[in-house]
Amino acid sequence: MEETISKEDVKRFEEQYNAELEKGTVSSDTQFSYAWCLIRSDNKNDILKGVLLLQGLCHSGADQRDYLYFIAEGYYKLNEYKSALRYTNRLLQIEPQNQQGVELQEKITGQMKKDGLIGLGILGGTALLFGGAAALVGLAFAGRK
Amino acid sequence: MAATGPYNYSYIFKYIIIGDMGVGKSCLLHQFTEKKFMADCPHTIGVEFGTRIIEVSGQKIKLQIWDTAGQERFRAVTRSYYRGAAGALMVYDITRRSTYNHLSSWLTDARNLTNPNTVIFLIGNKSDLDAQRDVTYEEAKQFAEENGLLYCEASAKTGENVEDAFLDTAKKIYQNIQDGSLDLNAAESGVQHKPLTGRPSNSLHTDQQANQDKCAC
C-alpha cells in the first residue's frame, strides 16, 4: 500500500504547528495532523517525533483509539514491535471488532514471527560458516603432516 | 492471451470516497469489493484501502480505492489523499439531511484538490431506509445536475446500485481517456497505464486493436 504525502503538506502542517507552539497553545487537531504527517515520513526521527506527539494527546478524550492506532503504526515502522503491540492491544480493548486494528496487529505479529525465523536463519548460516572454516583449518593441518 | 504478462489489467484508476461520518462510505466499499454488508462497522481511522479489478469496454481496469474517515478531525489529513484521484465518490445519507447539507463543502474540497477531469459521482446511500427518508431523490438529482455530477441512490446493505456507481465512474473516466480530455501523461491524472508485455506500443489504439482481435476470437 503506497501512502504518499507531499512535502508541501508536511511543511504546511509543520508551519501551523510551530505557529501555534509560539503562541503558547497547540490545538489537539493541529498536533494530530502534524504527528500524522511525521509518521508517514521515511525518516526514523520524524516517525519517533510523531509517536511522541501522539502520546502527548492520547491521555484523554474519546479520540484515543485514533491516536492508539497511529502510535502503533509508528512503532511498527520503527521496528519496535513490542511497543506497537501494546498499542494495538489497547485499541482492541476499546473496539474489539475494529478491523483496521486487527489487521495492523496481524501485520505486527507476522513481522515478529518472520524476524524470529530470519534470526534463526542467520544463526544457522553462521554455524555453517564456522563449520566450514573449522574444516578448512583441519585440512590445512592435515596437509602439513 | 492479451492479458498475460506482469499485469492482468491495463489501467489503474485511483478513486477516493468522501462524505460525512456515518454515511456508509466503508460499507459501500466493502459491498463493492467483498459483496457483503458489514453491519456495526466502526468509524474509519484515517484512511482505508480497497481494490477490485473490473472490465470496461473489454479493458481490465484495477480500481484503487481510498476510503477516507468522515470525522471532522481527519479532514485536514485526508485531504492529502485527494490528489491524483481519477474518480471521487461523494456520499450522503438519505435519512440525514445534515449529511446532504454538507455536500457543498465536500464538493469544494473535491474540486480544489483534484484535477478538472476528476469524475465525481454523488451517492445517496441507505436507499433501503425509504421510510426514514429526509432528502428527496429529486432535489439531490437537481443538485447533481447543477454541479455536473453523476448521481444515484444506493444501498450498501442490499447492494442496490453499488456496483453501478463504481462502474459508471470508471466508464466515464475511460471515456475521458478515449476522447482525449484526460491526458494520461499529465501528472496526477489518477490513471496509470500498464502496457502489456510483448507489444511494442502503449498507445490506446494498440490496446483497442488487441481488444478487438480478442473479441473476434
Interface residues (C-beta under 8 A of the other chain):
Chain A: M1 T4 I5 S6 D9 F13 D29 F32 S33 W36 C37 D63 R65 D66 Y69 F70 E95 Q97 N98 Q99 Q100 G101
Chain B: D40 C41 P42 T44 I45 G46 E48 F49 R73 F74 A76 V77 S80 R83
